[in-house]
Amino acid sequence: MLRAQYKIVSENDGDCMTDFFGPDGLFCSKLEGFEYRAQQETLSKAIAEGLKAGGGYLLAAEAPTGVGKSFAFLAPAIEWVQKEGGAVLVLTSSIPLQEQLISKDLPALSQVMGVPVSFGLLKGRGNYGCMRKAFDLGDDGFLSFNDGGEASETIMAWLSTTDEGDLSEIPLPPGHPVVERISASFRGCLGGRCPFRERCFVQKSLRNAARWQVVVANYHLFFAYTLSRGGAFPVPVKAIFCDEAHRMAEALSSVSTQSVRKDDWLRHLKRVPLPRLDQAVCNALGYDPESQAGLVKESGELAKAFFDRLDSLGGRGGIFNDPPEQLTRDGRALMDSLGPITSIGRKIDDYISDMGPAGEDVARDNGEYLAWSQVLVEMIESLRWCLDVSDYPHWTYWREEGGLFSSPSWCGDMLPSSFGVSGDSPVIVALSATMAVDGKLDYWIRETGLVPDRTLLLDSPFDLKGQMDISVVDLDTAVTDERYDDRVCRVVRKLCKDNRGSSLVLLSSTRLLRRVGSYLKKNDDGYSVLVQGELPRSELLRLFREDRTSVLVGTVSFREGVDVPGDSLTQVIVDRVPFPHPEDPVQIARRDLEGQASFMRSVLPSAKMSLRQAIGRLIRSGSDRGKVAILDGRVLSRANWRILESLPSVPIKRVRVIDRAVAHIGGV
């Protein structure tokens, strides 16, 4: 609860942060429940100094849970924009953090600091409706639905009343095909050629964001702009705060991934909206509707033949760095057949440009075809890229059922340019609760390619030695042993029973998830068992928080984003050191790229960081108490892995399972 306001008076950046965060500072005296943390004050001062250093400066800081990193970067950011003008951008990976920043942290800081701060959340393009696509619902083109037009009528009614164009306002179920069809994604966007450009909801959101002092967005949106649209984020900012910075490279890889999907291709070629041109324009462009329809049909047959051949390769897919010659020939034949089709789109586009203002009617009447043709060009380029494979192993190429895919094997040579970290580029502050491996940021620096001017590794503000302990449980069974799953089930059950529930169980495979979840439910020990996939994630977490004795069983995705302080979570169980799967195509490409050094340079650091994230679910406040159990004896037996060095400095004991006995061996 806020109890007062305060005006910024200090001119010295370090003193100003002490005025805010010091033991006798503003926040301790005016924010109820705020506690002085030396780590938070140190971080805020480092950020203030970085902002003062100016464009191109990069600070990378690990701030463990409890430091209060959101306040630590928002306070100097607010103070800085008040003095210098302009705006700052806050990038995150998760929706809950965005909501916390917008609904709690920024309003609280604005009030207690006594300064008006304009801020808002810039959502991704897919959250907004496209007016051109919406109006095309009523045409006689390729859009058709099974609801008798009711969904289309709902869309048109929404369009007549909406101000922001947010698709969440539409009273239709999430994922409804009509809603997805009118999404204002990059694909199919006509940009300046769109007849509805002056009323575009995406452009309106960008104009709003340009007036904010603090813009909050996610990494995917940021990289979608910087990688795909001229390399520039559309809102000018002087500083970028990258929260959850350990997810930066992953987000860039996701945005960069190329895909060639059978269903997408066959659907797109089936739904061609033939251009609606008068005879004079047809003659000028050399366009014959009947001939065009025939070409599209022929291309559809070639596409089916290509994907049939791809499916005939059999197997489970995997790395695809040497495509069969016949498949490559089929792909080239498909791309060649599409040349005359895409050329019509280019000719119409040029014709509209040459006509100037008089071309508006042609653009409006043929917007759907122009968008369809533009998407087709992008699909052709993705197919060409996935069949070329010449950039392997710097890029990974792989096959899954019904498609081909490609993504960067390593983002370190792409990520720096996406931020523009030279010249007049913005100050960058990268923050995360988990960035370091073995007490260094070398792994994060190598993965991102970002070289900080300063690094800062802060200690936990919690008394971890007094709040938690770790047990390393040696199951005495290889993972390939048929007894392994049964042993994991029994040990997990004993640990949960001894703890009276209140446990988060993190497993390395969906197979184990099903086995352990079923085993715990069958052997009812008096607590609820919540299993990933049986309910939406948000609902599982709500039930887990509310029921202080429940057990939540999940896989890799629950190593992050689980914030459950108090008695509902007093034990974290991890079945194995979370190494990436060795047959993952990206891991194969990394091995080919890095050679024998790949394990120590990439695989092991990734596993250590994932293990730290899993353990970090336990202690979320100064009053939490609990224990961690790692069911993997390699933590101790593989001394050269130095996994112990990546764990918190807390009491560690060794436990060994022999047949059906669980024996405590002793301290480590």
Phi, psi and omega per residue, in radians:
M1 nan 2.338 -3.136
L2 -1.520 2.434 -3.050
R3 -2.183 -0.126 -3.093
A4 -2.853 3.025 3.062
Q5 -2.175 2.854 -3.032
Y6 -2.648 2.480 3.112
K7 -1.754 2.439 3.091
I8 -1.187 2.202 -3.099
V9 -2.179 -0.408 -3.053
S10 -1.367 2.418 3.095
E11 -1.669 -0.361 -3.136
N12 -1.531 2.229 -3.028
D13 -1.053 -0.820 -3.138
G14 -1.127 -0.779 3.115
D15 -1.083 -0.649 -3.122
C16 -1.089 -0.726 3.129
M17 -1.190 -0.608 3.040
T18 -1.139 -0.658 3.076
D19 -1.025 -0.578 -3.131
F20 -1.487 -0.907 -2.907
F21 -1.787 -0.189 -3.079
G22 -1.120 2.895 -3.121
P23 -1.053 -0.433 3.081
D24 -1.935 0.336 -3.035
G25 -1.478 -3.115 -3.067
L26 -1.002 -0.840 -3.002
F27 -1.207 -0.660 3.104
C28 -1.131 -0.598 -3.069
S29 -1.541 -0.436 -2.993
K30 -2.014 -0.306 3.138
L31 -1.810 1.986 -3.119
E32 -1.108 2.285 3.132
G33 1.521 -0.090 -3.138
F34 -1.347 2.312 3.135
E35 -2.067 2.489 3.110
Y36 -1.179 2.295 3.058
R37 -2.319 2.057 -3.098
A38 -1.032 -0.622 -3.129
Q39 -1.118 -0.666 3.139
Q40 -1.156 -0.733 3.112
E41 -1.112 -0.743 3.121
T42 -1.065 -0.777 -3.140
L43 -1.109 -0.782 -3.120
S44 -1.085 -0.670 3.112
K45 -1.157 -0.727 3.129
A46 -1.098 -0.666 3.129
I47 -1.210 -0.743 3.109
A48 -1.048 -0.705 3.111
E49 -1.160 -0.663 3.114
G50 -1.136 -0.721 3.101
L51 -1.096 -0.679 3.139
K52 -1.184 -0.524 -3.111
A53 -1.136 -0.543 3.033
G54 1.731 -3.058 -2.985
G55 -0.948 2.437 3.124
G56 1.547 -0.208 3.135
Y57 -1.262 2.395 -3.125
L58 -2.243 2.108 3.046
L59 -1.950 2.263 3.050
A60 -2.064 2.174 -3.036
A61 -2.403 2.311 2.984
E62 -1.679 2.118 -3.127
A63 -2.179 1.734 -3.075
P64 -1.019 2.847 3.085
T65 -0.895 2.329 3.128
G66 1.775 -0.288 3.119
V67 -1.178 -0.598 -3.082
G68 1.471 0.911 -3.028
K69 -1.209 -0.478 -3.140
S70 -1.089 -0.867 3.068
F71 -1.098 -0.658 -3.056
A72 -1.124 -0.511 3.084
F73 -1.743 -0.481 -3.129
L74 -1.247 -0.685 -3.117
A75 -1.082 -0.891 3.075
P76 -1.139 -0.526 3.100
A77 -1.140 -0.784 3.126
I78 -1.115 -0.795 3.137
E79 -1.053 -0.661 -3.082
W80 -1.226 -0.808 -3.119
V81 -1.214 -0.469 3.063
Q82 -1.141 -0.642 -3.131
K83 -1.436 -0.795 -2.949
E84 -1.710 -0.282 -3.053
G85 1.399 -3.054 -3.138
G86 1.369 -2.783 -3.047
A87 -2.510 2.828 3.035
V88 -2.169 2.700 3.140
L89 -2.014 2.301 3.074
V90 -1.951 2.059 3.134
L91 -1.832 2.371 3.100
T92 -2.341 2.989 3.116
S93 -1.834 -0.389 -2.989
S94 -2.122 2.562 3.110
I95 -1.144 -0.753 3.133
P96 -0.983 -0.677 3.128
L97 -1.187 -0.694 3.077
Q98 -1.035 -0.784 -3.138
E99 -1.113 -0.679 3.116
Q100 -1.105 -0.763 -3.128
L101 -1.105 -0.783 -3.043
I102 -1.327 -0.749 -3.005
S103 -1.589 -0.369 -3.062
K104 -2.132 -1.065 -2.936
D105 -1.181 -0.872 -3.103
L106 -1.140 -0.797 3.079
P107 -1.059 -0.706 -3.122
A108 -1.118 -0.788 -3.124
L109 -1.186 -0.695 3.114
S110 -1.034 -0.728 -3.104
Q111 -1.255 -0.834 -3.050
V112 -1.262 -0.525 3.102
M113 -1.404 -0.224 3.068
G114 1.263 0.492 3.138
V115 -2.251 2.411 3.070
P116 -1.273 2.270 3.141
V117 -2.226 2.172 3.068
S118 -1.598 2.306 -3.096
F119 -2.687 2.884 3.101
G120 -3.068 2.959 3.134
L121 -1.757 2.115 3.062
L122 -1.630 1.913 -3.087
K123 -1.458 2.822 3.087
G124 -1.173 2.747 -3.085
R125 -0.997 -0.601 -3.097
G126 -1.145 -0.178 3.097
N127 -1.474 -0.146 -3.090
Y128 -1.946 2.716 3.083
G129 -1.539 2.623 3.078
C130 -1.797 2.101 -3.076
M131 -1.134 -0.659 3.137
R132 -1.090 -0.803 3.135
K133 -1.131 -0.667 -3.119
A134 -1.129 -0.777 -3.133
F135 -1.205 -0.451 3.092
D136 -1.261 -0.203 3.098
L137 -1.046 -0.554 -3.073
G138 -1.533 -0.051 -3.109
D139 -1.443 3.071 -3.129
D140 -1.645 0.457 -3.096
G141 -1.428 -2.510 -2.987
F142 -1.567 -0.071 -3.111
L143 -1.434 2.073 3.099
S144 -2.535 2.562 -3.055
F145 -2.390 2.907 -3.027
N146 -1.717 0.255 -3.066
D147 -1.908 0.356 3.103
G148 1.152 0.381 3.100
G149 1.515 -0.030 -3.104
E150 -1.106 -0.712 3.130
A151 -1.120 -0.708 3.121
S152 -1.101 -0.688 3.102
E153 -1.138 -0.670 3.091
T154 -1.077 -0.728 3.122
I155 -1.080 -0.791 -3.093
M156 -1.167 -0.637 3.100
A157 -1.156 -0.712 3.099
W158 -1.105 -0.711 -3.093
L159 -1.116 -0.524 -3.107
S160 -1.342 -0.220 -3.082
T161 -2.092 -0.381 -3.037
T162 -1.213 2.560 3.092
D163 -1.835 -0.689 -3.081
E164 -1.700 -0.330 -3.131
G165 1.320 0.372 -3.117
D166 -1.330 2.148 -3.067
L167 -1.117 -0.381 3.137
S168 -1.168 -0.263 3.123
E169 -1.326 -0.349 -3.040
I170 -1.254 2.219 -3.120
P171 -1.358 1.016 3.054
L172 -2.280 2.687 -3.109
P173 -1.046 2.545 3.064
P174 -0.981 2.422 3.136
G175 1.433 0.083 3.106
H176 -1.012 2.383 -3.065
P177 -1.030 -0.564 3.125
V178 -1.182 -0.750 -3.141
V179 -1.104 -0.756 3.135
E180 -1.119 -0.612 -3.087
R181 -1.179 -0.513 -3.093
I182 -1.727 0.166 3.119
S183 -1.093 2.437 -3.083
A184 -1.513 0.913 3.131
S185 -1.264 2.917 3.113
F186 -1.031 -0.695 -3.106
R187 -1.128 2.171 3.127
G188 1.509 0.052 3.103
C189 -1.366 2.227 -3.123
L190 -1.545 -0.104 3.101
G191 1.019 -2.258 -3.092
G192 -1.176 -0.223 3.122
R193 -1.528 -0.142 -3.059
C194 -1.249 2.288 3.125
P195 -1.167 -0.265 3.140
F196 -1.827 0.294 -3.011
R197 -1.049 -0.558 -3.114
E198 -1.270 -0.317 -3.114
R199 -1.977 0.276 -3.058
C200 -1.162 2.243 -3.139
F201 -1.194 -0.619 3.110
V202 -1.117 -0.793 3.130
Q203 -1.128 -0.599 3.097
K204 -1.135 -0.724 3.126
S205 -1.113 -0.621 3.116
L206 -1.233 -0.645 3.086
R207 -1.134 -0.680 3.081
N208 -1.099 -0.795 -3.101
A209 -1.102 -0.541 -3.137
A210 -1.153 -0.267 3.130
R211 -1.677 -0.115 -3.115
W212 -1.489 2.647 3.028
Q213 -1.546 -0.515 3.085
V214 -2.209 2.017 3.139
V215 -1.856 2.187 3.110
V216 -1.863 2.287 -3.135
A217 -2.637 3.066 3.092
N218 -1.867 2.871 -3.078
Y219 -1.071 -0.693 -3.086
H220 -1.071 -0.747 3.105
L221 -1.093 -0.803 -3.103
F222 -1.039 -0.876 -3.097
F223 -1.236 -0.515 3.079
A224 -1.043 -0.657 3.094
Y225 -1.321 -0.858 -2.995
T226 -1.255 -0.418 3.139
L227 -1.658 -0.489 -2.967
S228 -1.923 -0.417 -2.998
R229 -2.163 1.167 3.043
G230 1.363 0.123 3.060
G231 1.281 0.354 -3.083
A232 -2.313 2.326 2.970
F233 -1.290 2.319 -2.955
P234 -1.242 -0.207 3.128
V235 -1.878 2.051 -3.136
P236 -1.128 2.297 3.107
V237 -2.411 2.679 3.133
K238 -1.717 -0.288 3.140
A239 -2.614 2.566 3.104
I240 -2.167 2.122 3.080
F241 -1.769 1.987 -3.089
C242 -1.739 1.586 3.079
D243 -1.401 2.806 -3.053
E244 0.880 0.791 -2.988
A245 -1.163 -0.263 3.085
H246 -1.204 -0.200 3.141
R247 -1.731 0.029 -3.054
M248 -1.049 -0.917 -3.080
A249 -1.104 -0.685 3.114
E250 -1.080 -0.734 3.129
A251 -1.138 -0.737 3.117
L252 -1.087 -0.736 3.118
S253 -1.079 -0.730 3.138
S254 -1.089 -0.784 -3.136
V255 -1.159 -0.571 -3.065
S256 -1.428 -0.237 -3.038
T257 -1.098 2.299 3.060
Q258 -1.719 2.448 3.141
S259 -2.362 2.514 3.074
V260 -2.251 1.743 -3.028
R261 -1.904 2.349 -3.120
K262 -1.000 -0.857 -3.095
D263 -1.070 -0.705 3.138
D264 -1.096 -0.772 -3.098
W265 -1.151 -0.871 -3.097
L266 -1.133 -0.658 3.115
R267 -1.165 -0.738 -3.082
H268 -1.164 -0.759 -3.125
L269 -1.248 -0.412 3.121
K270 -1.359 -0.433 -3.003
R271 -1.869 0.569 -3.113
V272 -1.142 2.193 3.045
P273 -1.603 1.720 -3.066
L274 -1.024 2.465 -3.101
P275 -1.001 2.465 3.076
R276 -1.765 1.556 -3.063
L277 -2.095 2.511 3.055
D278 -1.299 2.930 -3.007
Q279 -1.079 -0.612 -3.123
A280 -1.117 -0.747 3.126
V281 -1.184 -0.696 3.105
C282 -1.022 -0.775 3.141
N283 -1.128 -0.698 -3.106
A284 -1.155 -0.577 -3.081
L285 -1.681 -0.130 -3.065
G286 1.195 0.663 -3.045
Y287 -1.825 2.204 3.099
D288 -2.104 1.934 -3.071
P289 -0.949 -0.741 -3.109
E290 -1.148 -0.719 3.111
S291 -1.128 -0.692 3.132
Q292 -1.085 -0.774 3.141
A293 -1.076 -0.672 3.116
G294 -1.146 -0.697 3.113
L295 -1.105 -0.729 -3.137
V296 -1.136 -0.710 3.123
K297 -1.096 -0.752 3.116
E298 -1.087 -0.721 3.126
S299 -1.148 -0.634 3.093
G300 -1.072 -0.676 3.110
E301 -1.191 -0.674 3.097
L302 -1.163 -0.644 3.104
A303 -1.118 -0.747 3.122
K304 -1.095 -0.717 3.133
A305 -1.117 -0.694 3.137
F306 -1.097 -0.829 -3.085
F307 -1.289 -0.506 3.029
D308 -1.099 -0.719 3.113
R309 -1.163 -0.674 3.110
L310 -1.079 -0.775 3.127
D311 -1.137 -0.542 -3.085
S312 -1.213 -0.224 3.117
L313 -1.143 -0.384 3.059
G314 1.182 -2.928 -3.131
G315 1.267 -3.017 -3.091
R316 -1.693 0.136 -3.094
G317 1.565 -2.526 -3.138
G318 1.925 -2.795 -3.046
I319 -1.002 2.476 -3.015
F320 -2.424 1.079 -3.096
N321 -1.749 0.092 3.111
D322 -2.543 1.286 -3.061
P323 -1.130 2.524 3.098
P324 -1.020 2.524 -3.071
E325 -1.039 -0.716 -3.107
Q326 -1.166 -0.635 3.095
L327 -1.131 -0.715 3.106
T328 -1.090 -0.718 3.115
R329 -1.110 -0.724 3.115
D330 -1.097 -0.699 3.124
G331 -1.134 -0.718 3.119
R332 -1.153 -0.679 3.102
A333 -1.080 -0.702 3.106
L334 -1.105 -0.819 -3.121
M335 -1.127 -0.682 3.120
D336 -1.106 -0.666 -3.115
S337 -1.169 -0.406 -3.088
L338 -1.534 -0.179 -3.132
G339 -0.975 -0.910 3.135
P340 -1.085 -0.500 -3.122
I341 -1.256 -0.835 -3.133
T342 -1.211 -0.448 3.138
S343 -1.147 -0.544 3.094
I344 -1.100 -0.739 3.098
G345 -1.056 -0.741 3.124
R346 -1.137 -0.683 3.136
K347 -1.141 -0.726 3.105
I348 -1.113 -0.727 3.125
D349 -1.058 -0.812 3.120
D350 -1.115 -0.690 -3.141
Y351 -1.063 -0.755 3.124
I352 -1.109 -0.748 3.141
S353 -1.094 -0.718 -3.121
D354 -1.173 -0.508 -3.100
M355 -1.363 -0.297 -3.110
G356 1.170 -2.467 -3.122
P357 -0.997 -0.510 -3.118
A358 -1.197 -0.249 -3.133
G359 -1.465 -0.009 -3.111
E360 -1.026 -0.738 -3.114
D361 -1.124 -0.736 3.119
V362 -1.115 -0.711 3.122
A363 -1.103 -0.742 -3.127
R364 -1.153 -0.762 -3.086
D365 -1.232 -0.432 -3.036
N366 -2.091 0.293 -3.127
G367 -1.021 -0.695 -3.110
E368 -1.150 -0.684 3.120
Y369 -1.195 -0.731 3.125
L370 -1.047 -0.732 3.112
A371 -1.154 -0.744 3.115
W372 -1.041 -0.784 -3.134
S373 -1.140 -0.690 3.132
Q374 -1.115 -0.748 3.096
V375 -1.100 -0.697 3.136
L376 -1.074 -0.721 3.095
V377 -1.044 -0.752 3.128
E378 -1.137 -0.657 3.119
M379 -1.156 -0.682 3.106
I380 -1.097 -0.758 3.142
E381 -1.114 -0.661 3.095
S382 -1.135 -0.711 3.109
L383 -1.118 -0.762 3.132
R384 -1.052 -0.740 -3.110
W385 -1.147 -0.780 -3.070
C386 -1.233 -0.399 3.100
L387 -1.588 -0.359 -3.090
D388 -1.246 -0.816 3.088
V389 0.919 0.294 -3.065
S390 -1.276 -0.307 -3.122
D391 -1.605 0.131 3.060
Y392 -1.208 2.426 0.100
P393 -1.676 0.167 3.096
H394 -1.149 -0.519 2.971
W395 -2.034 2.538 3.106
T396 -1.707 2.336 3.078
Y397 -2.089 2.297 3.141
W398 -2.575 2.860 -3.105
R399 -2.084 2.384 2.953
E400 -2.221 2.964 -3.139
E401 -0.996 2.117 3.082
G402 1.407 0.290 -3.138
G403 -3.084 2.892 3.037
L404 -2.084 2.599 -3.072
F405 -2.499 2.722 3.086
S406 -2.645 2.407 3.089
S407 -2.576 2.774 3.117
P408 -1.120 2.356 3.096
S409 -1.265 -0.487 -3.106
W410 -2.580 2.294 -3.049
C411 -1.697 0.028 -3.033
G412 -1.116 -0.406 3.114
D413 -1.670 -0.038 3.138
M414 -1.880 -0.644 -2.967
L415 -1.145 -0.761 -3.135
P416 -1.007 -0.720 -3.116
S417 -1.207 -0.417 3.121
S418 -1.283 -0.283 3.067
F419 -1.764 -0.286 -3.070
G420 1.066 1.089 -2.991
V421 -1.544 0.611 3.069
S422 -2.482 2.912 3.104
G423 1.133 -2.245 -3.078
D424 -1.588 0.407 -3.104
S425 -1.229 2.874 -3.066
P426 -1.276 2.816 2.934
V427 -1.141 2.436 3.118
I428 -2.130 2.245 3.069
V429 -2.115 1.980 -3.139
A430 -1.779 2.215 -3.029
L431 -2.347 2.543 3.023
S432 -2.901 2.711 3.031
A433 -1.312 -0.350 -3.095
T434 -2.428 1.705 3.091
M435 -2.215 -0.515 -2.994
A436 -1.530 2.617 2.974
V437 -2.216 2.179 -3.087
D438 0.972 0.647 3.064
G439 1.314 0.271 3.132
K440 -2.374 2.780 3.106
L441 -1.735 0.257 -3.057
D442 -1.002 -0.739 -3.110
Y443 -1.132 -0.800 3.129
W444 -1.098 -0.719 3.132
I445 -1.103 -0.738 -3.140
R446 -1.171 -0.711 -3.106
E447 -1.220 -0.619 -3.087
T448 -1.642 -0.408 -3.055
G449 1.332 0.088 -3.139
L450 -1.593 2.220 -3.124
V451 -1.881 1.869 -3.062
P452 -1.213 2.584 2.941
D453 -1.311 -0.469 3.108
R454 -2.598 2.442 3.019
T455 -2.050 2.614 -3.095
L456 -2.487 2.081 3.098
L457 -1.994 1.944 -3.071
L458 -1.672 2.574 3.052
D459 -1.333 2.772 3.029
S460 -1.187 2.420 3.073
P461 -1.336 -0.119 -3.115
F462 -1.588 2.755 3.049
D463 -1.531 1.335 -3.019
L464 -1.071 -0.626 3.130
K465 -1.075 -0.568 3.138
G466 -1.599 -0.195 -3.036
Q467 -1.860 -0.341 -3.080
M468 -2.590 2.762 2.948
D469 -2.424 2.822 -3.065
I470 -2.157 2.340 3.020
S471 -1.990 2.299 3.017
V472 -1.784 1.991 -3.046
V473 -1.764 2.042 3.096
D474 -1.578 1.914 -3.093
L475 -1.296 -0.190 3.120
D476 0.986 0.529 -3.123
T477 -2.556 2.275 3.106
A478 -1.240 2.631 -3.115
V479 -1.107 -0.403 3.118
T480 -1.455 -0.162 3.136
D481 -1.248 2.409 -3.122
E482 -1.129 -0.292 3.123
R483 -1.507 -0.121 -2.990
Y484 -1.066 -0.908 -3.098
D485 -1.024 -0.747 -3.139
D486 -1.092 -0.703 -3.129
R487 -1.174 -0.709 3.085
V488 -1.050 -0.791 -3.131
C489 -1.014 -0.805 -3.075
R490 -1.205 -0.695 -3.133
V491 -1.198 -0.733 3.110
V492 -1.078 -0.726 3.136
R493 -1.087 -0.785 -3.128
K494 -1.087 -0.771 -3.123
L495 -1.102 -0.741 3.132
C496 -1.191 -0.688 3.138
K497 -1.150 -0.776 3.128
D498 -1.106 -0.531 -3.119
N499 -1.560 -0.043 -3.081
R500 1.002 0.846 3.126
G501 1.391 -2.435 3.084
S502 0.892 0.734 -3.023
S503 -2.234 2.541 2.988
L504 -1.915 2.080 -3.108
V505 -1.868 2.064 -3.090
L506 -1.936 2.043 -3.026
L507 -1.996 2.737 -2.987
S508 -1.590 -0.092 -3.119
S509 -2.632 2.712 3.078
T510 -1.205 -0.469 3.080
R511 -1.069 -0.854 3.116
L512 -1.166 -0.615 3.103
L513 -0.970 -0.839 -3.136
R514 -1.167 -0.753 -3.099
R515 -1.126 -0.870 -3.095
V516 -1.170 -0.764 3.125
G517 -1.026 -0.798 3.133
S518 -1.140 -0.712 -3.117
Y519 -1.124 -0.773 -3.133
L520 -1.151 -0.663 3.135
K521 -1.210 -0.687 -3.125
K522 -1.147 -0.702 3.122
N523 -1.662 1.347 -3.053
D524 -1.104 1.951 -3.133
D525 -1.880 0.336 3.023
G526 1.617 0.232 3.076
Y527 -2.361 2.711 3.121
S528 -1.296 2.516 3.097
V529 -2.029 2.049 3.137
L530 -1.864 2.227 -3.041
V531 -2.098 2.292 3.107
Q532 -0.928 2.360 3.116
G533 1.698 -0.363 -3.136
E534 -1.439 -0.397 3.075
L535 -2.499 2.809 3.043
P536 -0.995 2.610 -3.081
R537 -0.950 -0.804 -3.102
S538 -1.080 -0.640 3.131
E539 -1.233 -0.704 3.083
L540 -1.035 -0.785 -3.121
L541 -1.175 -0.631 3.110
R542 -1.106 -0.840 3.140
L543 -1.105 -0.670 -3.138
F544 -1.128 -0.706 3.121
R545 -1.157 -0.720 -3.020
E546 -1.339 -0.539 -3.122
D547 -1.730 1.874 -3.012
R548 -1.272 -0.084 -3.130
T549 -2.077 0.154 -3.062
S550 -1.390 2.858 3.069
V551 -2.108 2.242 3.122
L552 -1.892 2.140 -3.116
V553 -1.910 2.117 -3.092
G554 -2.513 -3.130 3.110
T555 -2.031 -2.622 -2.938
V556 -0.999 -0.640 -3.043
S557 -1.152 -0.343 -3.125
F558 -1.556 0.091 3.019
R559 -1.302 -0.247 3.123
E560 -2.290 2.734 3.023
G561 1.343 0.145 3.080
V562 -1.799 1.842 -3.103
D563 -2.087 1.618 -3.055
V564 -2.246 1.442 3.099
P565 -1.279 2.787 3.055
G566 1.664 -2.839 -2.992
D567 -1.311 -0.211 -3.130
S568 -1.221 -0.376 3.118
L569 -2.371 1.790 3.132
T570 -2.143 0.079 3.115
Q571 -2.646 2.338 3.021
V572 -2.067 2.233 3.128
I573 -2.030 2.186 3.114
V574 -2.055 2.183 -3.029
D575 -1.315 -0.598 -3.095
R576 -2.601 2.730 2.947
V577 -1.020 2.151 -2.947
P578 -1.390 1.232 3.064
F579 -1.248 2.571 2.984
P580 -1.069 2.634 -3.133
H581 -1.162 2.250 -3.064
P582 -1.113 -0.414 -3.139
E583 -1.635 0.073 3.031
D584 -1.075 2.285 -3.077
P585 -0.948 -0.675 3.137
V586 -1.139 -0.665 3.113
Q587 -1.151 -0.650 3.090
I588 -1.116 -0.773 3.126
A589 -1.122 -0.682 3.120
R590 -1.112 -0.663 3.101
R591 -1.132 -0.700 3.105
D592 -1.200 -0.515 -3.116
L593 -1.379 -0.733 -3.014
E594 -1.805 -0.198 3.133
G595 1.226 -2.587 -3.076
Q596 -1.134 -0.349 -3.131
A597 -1.316 -0.154 -3.024
S598 -1.020 -0.717 -3.074
F599 -1.082 -0.852 -3.084
M600 -1.335 -0.519 -3.089
R601 -1.438 -0.615 -2.986
S602 -2.170 -0.904 -2.990
V603 -1.170 -0.928 -3.101
L604 -1.130 -0.797 3.083
P605 -1.040 -0.663 3.101
S606 -1.084 -0.745 3.134
A607 -1.144 -0.721 3.129
K608 -1.088 -0.739 -3.135
M609 -1.151 -0.725 3.111
S610 -1.102 -0.668 3.115
L611 -1.152 -0.715 3.086
R612 -1.067 -0.706 3.130
Q613 -1.120 -0.712 3.125
A614 -1.107 -0.821 3.137
I615 -1.112 -0.550 -3.131
G616 -1.152 -0.164 3.093
R617 -1.233 -0.321 -2.932
L618 -1.384 -1.059 -3.026
I619 -1.664 1.860 -3.083
R620 -1.967 -0.107 3.114
S621 -2.650 2.955 -3.113
G622 -1.197 -0.275 -3.117
S623 -1.777 -0.058 -3.135
D624 -1.212 2.561 3.031
R625 -2.375 2.551 3.118
G626 3.070 -3.016 -3.091
K627 -2.499 2.719 3.115
V628 -2.083 2.383 3.044
A629 -2.131 2.161 3.101
I630 -1.938 1.999 -3.030
L631 -1.541 0.956 -3.061
D632 -2.611 1.783 -3.098
G633 -1.118 -0.272 -3.130
R634 -1.127 -0.355 3.079
V635 -0.968 -0.597 -3.127
L636 -1.756 -0.628 -3.021
S637 -1.354 -0.501 3.129
R638 -1.660 1.378 -3.055
A639 -1.084 -0.555 -3.104
N640 -1.219 -0.259 3.078
W641 -1.326 -0.412 3.103
R642 0.936 0.732 3.142
I643 -1.208 -0.608 -3.141
L644 -1.008 -0.570 -3.113
E645 -1.182 -0.373 -3.136
S646 -1.576 -0.123 -3.119
L647 -1.574 2.771 3.075
P648 -1.023 2.596 3.134
S649 -1.367 1.390 -3.108
V650 -2.321 2.912 3.096
P651 -1.017 2.296 3.136
I652 -2.180 2.276 3.101
K653 -2.166 2.724 -3.120
R654 -1.832 2.352 3.114
V655 -2.220 2.399 3.135
R656 -2.137 2.393 3.107
V657 -1.790 2.128 3.105
I658 -2.126 1.998 -3.035
D659 0.920 -1.960 -3.107
R660 -1.864 0.203 -3.123
A661 -1.821 2.458 3.061
V662 -1.980 1.985 -3.033
A663 -2.039 2.375 3.049
H664 -1.457 2.119 -3.116
I665 -1.521 -0.783 -3.133
G666 2.609 -3.104 -3.108
G667 -1.289 2.838 3.133
V668 -1.936 nan nan
